Amino acid sequence: MDVLGEKECVSVLRQALGREDFHLERYSVEPASESPIGFMARHLNLVATVRVEGATRDVRFFVKCPPTSGPHLTYVEEMQHFEKELEMYETVIPKMSDKLPHPFRLPIPRCYLTRGKLIILEDLKEKGYRLWDRMVPFDLDHCRSLMTSLARFHAPSFLLQIEATTMVEGNGETVSSAGGIFRVARDRLLTGSGGEMGRRWEKSSVDTMTTAIVGFWPERFGKKGKEVEGRLWEAWGELRELSKPSEKHTNVLCHGDLWANNVMFRGEGADGPDDAVLVDLQLVRFAPPITDILLFLHTSTTATFRAEHSVDLLRTYHDRLREIVGGATLDQLMPLGCLLDVMEEYGLFGKLVSAIWLSFILNSEKVVPMLEEGGSAGEPPDFVSKILKDRGDEVLLNAQASEVYRGRVMESYRECLEHLGLWK
């Protein structure tokens, strides 16, 4: 990690404590977790011991910095993942926060420092926030909580677009992903614009799904591997277009990577959690908000749950959005009927991306080790050597070891196959 000086540590503490009358006794950096909690950055904890009013206590922060592995670092730099999050906190988040009316706030962790290759955030665990178990599908209360927070995250985009349109009214211009603050949200992962690393990511995704599908259903697809592979490549071409800013639907700055490890909840009252916070802003994209909603639902709930609750959850999201941006703005940019219609239009996005994601985000370290022995503290799995390859056999190994993994991944694959007309 970039060397953190004592003056910077003191500056971070001043912001966190809201006072100057403290003494920093010592500070250290340690791994945030013994197991991987993400794939695109090192995750560490800054622990500062301070004396305030005669009492000594530890103050903890969450630290992110790029991976140290050469190939992995090359991937992150080429795909601009870490650069995106830096720019989000330095430039975009302040403008988004300014647009939210009181008392609403962005559902993200507070950032205390960005410098070079270093981001220091509040440690949400210290405030009672916890991750959901990634192996367990979300229940209805937690989904509703997430929809409420997602509306707060998307709302500034609607308000900024109304403002921008008003400012240039008369010459036919409107806000676009190519200008203004939304330039940071250009997607390189799914749109085919990620260079050599992006091409390797696409190929590994298609190869992995093809191998695993043939292995899961040999009687049905044992002799149809080439057909499956060809149709998946066609689907990826469709996915590239769905991942770009839409020319007919309203686009917002989307989180881009909503799955269990990127949402933290606080409180467990009778009506579910009292708050949900979105973490990890490295895959933000400028696209229709339904892309965030579908990715979350398909990676975090079951098909039966979605069939029963998806429409109600979209209504929850839309109602919360209306409370923030106002009925007139929302009716102009995204009436409820349009949101419900676009869910069908973007069905492939949720099904295909989640099928790719689930195969490795549910991976068991005991079954298929991804962490390197003797690696740097807080180091994520090396994405290039561990993910950018045909992992089909590893998917099958995980499925043999875990009924939960098997059930969720096979359900996701089957939904894709049905959508693509391959399940006959």
N, C-alpha and C positions, 0 to 999 in steps of 0.2 A: 504494500500500500504506500501511497505518497506519505512521506514523513510529515507527521502532524506536530507542529511546534507548540510550545507552551502558550504563547500569546494567542494562537488560534483556539486552543482548548479553552482558555479563559474567556475568549469572545463568545464561544458556543455556550458556555455556562452562564454568562450574563444574560443571554437571550432566554435560555431555558428557565433560569431561576427568577428572572425579572428583578434582579438586584445586583449591586456591586459590592456589598459588604460581606464577602466570603473569601476564604483562602483556599487555593488549590494545593493540596498536599502531594498528590501523585495521580498519575493516570496511566492506563495501559489499554492495549487492544487485544481482543481474544475472539476465537470463532463464535459466531452467533448460534451455531447448532452443530451437533455431531453428525447429522445426516443432511444431505442437500435439501435446501428449501427453494432453490431456483437454478436456472441454467445459464444465465447470461452475465453474472457478476459474482465477485467474492462478497460474502455477507459476514460482517464482523460486528462486534460490540466494542464501543469505546466506554470504558469504565473510569470515571473520574471520582476520586475521593476528595471531598471538600469539607471545610469546617465553617459552619454558619452559627453565629450566636453561641459559640462554645460547644456545639454538638458536631460530631463528625458523621458523615453519611456518604454513601456511594450514589452517584448519578449516572445513569446508563443511557447510551445513545446507540442507534443503529447506523452502521457504516457500510457503504457500498463503494466498490472500486472494481476496475476491470479484472478479468482472469489473468493469471500469469503465464499459463501455457501458451507457447508461441503460436501454434495453429489456431487455438481457441481465440486468442487475442486478435489474430488476423481476421477471423470470422466476425467477431463483434465489431471490429473497426470497419470492415468492408460493408457490413449490414447496418452500421451506424446506430446500433442499439444503445450503447452507453451514452453516446453523444446526444441522442434524443432525450434521454432522461435529464441530462445536465441542462439542456436548453429549456426543457419543460420547467424545471425549478427556477432557472435564472430569469427567463423571459416570459413564458406563457402563463404559468400559474399565477403570478401577481396580477396580470391583466384579467384572467378569469375570475379571480377572487374579487377584484374591484367591481365586476359586473353583477355579482350576486347581491340581490337586495337583502337587507337585514330582516330576519336574523339567520338567514341561510349561510352555510359555509361549505367550502369544497370538502368532500369526504376523502381526504388524503392526509398522510402524515406531514407534520410541520418540518420544514427544511431549515437547518441552522447554518449550513456551510456548503458551498460548492466551490471547488478549486481544481483545475486541471482534470485529474482522473479520480476525484474524491467527492463523495456526497455524504453528508452527515445529517441524519434525520432523528426525530424523536423516536424513542423506543416504545412502541404502542403496548407492548406487554406490561410495561410499568404502569400503564393507565388502565389495565384490566382487559385489554383486547386479546382475543385468542383466535387461532386458526381453526377452521372446521376440519375434521378428519377427511382427508382427500379420498379415502377408500369408501366413504359412506355418502350416498346421495343426499342432497340437501332436502330438508323438510319445508313445508309451506311457509312457516313463520320466517325462516331465514331467507327464503327466496323473496318474500315481500320486503324484508328489511333491505336486501340488496337492491331491489327495484327502486326503493325510495332514495337510496344513496346514489344510484346510477342516474336518476333524474337530476339530482343536484350536480353531478359531474358534467352532464350534457347541457344543462340549462344555460351556462354562459355562452355556449356556441350559438344558441338561438338568439340570445340578446345581442351578441356581437354582430351577427349577420343582419339583424334588423337595423342596427345602428349604421353598419357599413352601407347597406342598401339605401338608407335614408340620406346618408352623406353624399352619395353619388347619383341620387335620383335625378333623372332628366337626361342622362347620357346612356342609359341602358346597361350600366355596369352593375355587377353584383359581386359579393365576396367569393373568393375561390381558394382552393387549397394551394394555389401557386403564389398567393400573395398574403400579406398581413401575417398575423401570428400563426396561421395554420400551416405555414411552410414546413414546420418541424414534423408534421404528421404525415409525410409522404411515406407510404408503405414500400418496403423493399423485400419483405419476406414472402408475400403471397402474390405480388403483382408482376413477377418476372423481371424486376429491375434490380435484382441483388447481385448481379455479376456472376463470377465463377462460383462463389460460395452459395449464391442463391440457386444456381442450376444444380449444384450437388444436393442441396436441401430438397429440391423438387424430386430429383431422381431417387434419393433415398426414401422419400415418403411413398412414392409410387411402388418402388421395389418391395419395401417392407409390407405394405398392404397386400400386394399380389401374393407374396410368399406366405403370409399369414392366412389369407383367405383360402388358398389352396390347401394349407395344412389343417385349417379348422373344418373344411367341408370337402374332403377329397372325393367323395362320391359325386358331388354336384359340380365341382370345379377342377378336379384333378387333371382333366384333359383340356381345360379352358383357360389355362394361365395366360396365354397370349391375348385372348379376347378380353380377359379382366384387365390386364395391363394396358391394352389399347384404350379401353373405355375410361380407365382412370386418368390416362393422359388427356383424353378429350375433356373429362370433368375438370382437370386442373386448368385447362385453357378457359373454361367457363368461370372457375374460381378466380383467376387473375382479374377478369372483368368485374366480378362482384366485389372484389377487394379495393377497387379504385373509387375515387369520388364519383357519385352518381350524377348524371346529367338531368335526371328527372325527379329525383327525390332529394329532400333536404339532407345535407351532410352535417355531421358534428365531429368534434374532436373526440374520438372513441378511445377507450382504454386499450383495447386491442388484444388483451390476454387475460380475460376473466375466467379463471378457474379457481378451485378451492384455496390454493396456496397464495393467491393474490387478493384475498378478501379476509379481513379480520373483524370479528364481532365482539361487542361488549354488552354485558348484561343478559340475563335470562329470565325475564319476567313472565307473567301469565300470557302476555301477547307476543312473546318471543324476544329477541335482542332489542336493546334500545338504540343501537347504532351499528353501522357497518362502514368500514373504511377500506378504500381501494389502495393497494400498494403495487409497486413496480410499474413504472411508466415507460418502459423501454420499447414497447411495441405499439405505441399510439399511432392511430391512423385517422385520416379524415374520410369518413364514409357514413352511410346511413346508420342511425343508432341501432337499428335492428341487428346489425352485425355483432355488436356487443351482447345484446340480449340473447341471441341464438347461440353464440359461442358459450355463454355461461350456462344456458339451459341444457345444451347437449353434452357439455363436459361434467355437469354437476347434478343432473337429475335423470330419472329413468324415463323410458318411452311412455309407460303407463301414466306417470305423473304429468308429463308434458301434455298428453292427450286430454287430461282432466283439468289442468290448471293454467296452461299457457295463455289463453285468452284473458282470463282474470288477472294474471300477472301483468300482461300488457296494459290492461285498464288501470291497474295500480300505478304502473310507471307513468302512464299518460296523465292520470289525475294529479300525481305529485308534481309533474312537470308543469301542468296548468297552474298550480298554486304559486309557482316561482315566476314563470315568464308571462303569465296572464292569458286569458282565454283568446283574446283577439290575435295575439302573436302566434299562439299555437295553432289556432284555426287557419291562419294564413300559411304557416310553414309545414305543419304536420297534423292535420285533423285525425281523430281516432280511426276513422274508416281507412285512411291511407296507411296508417301503421299496421292495422290488421291485414290489409291486402298485401303489403310488402313482406309480411312474414312468410307467405307462400312463395313469393318470387325469389326470396333469398334462402329458401330451404336448403339448397345444396351447400351454401356457405356453412351453416351450422353443422350439417351432417358430415361433410368431408373434413373440415378443419378439426372437429372434435375427434373423429376417427384417427386422425394423424396424432393429435395431442395425447389422447388417452393412452396410446400404446407405450409412451415413455413417461408421462407424468404419474402413472400408477405403477411404474416399475418397482420391484422389490430389490433393494440393494443386496439382500441375502441371496437372491436367486440369480440376478445378473448384476454383479458389481460394476458401478460406474465411477466411483471415486478412486483416485490413484493413491496407492500406499506411499506414505512419506511426502504427500503433496503439501502445498502451502496451506496455512490456516484459513479456513473458510472458503477454500477453493471449490467451485462448482464442478460437476462432471465435465470433462473435456468434450464439448459439443461436437467437434470435428471427428475425433476418433471413436466416440461412443454413440453418436446419433446419426452422423452423415454417412450411413452405410445401410445395406439391407439388414434390418434387424428382425426380419420375419421369424427366424428360428428363436430369437430371444423372446419375442412376443408369445410364441407357443410354449416356451419354457415357463414363463410367468403364468400362463393360463393353466398349465399342469399343476403348478404349485399353489394356486389361489383360485378358489371358486368365485370369489368376488371379482378379481381381475378378469377371469374368463367370461363371466356373465356380462360385465359392463363393456368389455372390448368387443365381444361377439355381437352384442346388441347394437353397438355403434356401427360395426362393419355391415351388419345385415340391413340396417336402415339406409346406409349408403348404397348397397347393392340393389335394394328395392327402388330407391330413387333413380338409379341409373338404368333400371330395366334389366338387370342381370340376374335377379332372384326370380326364377320362373318355376 
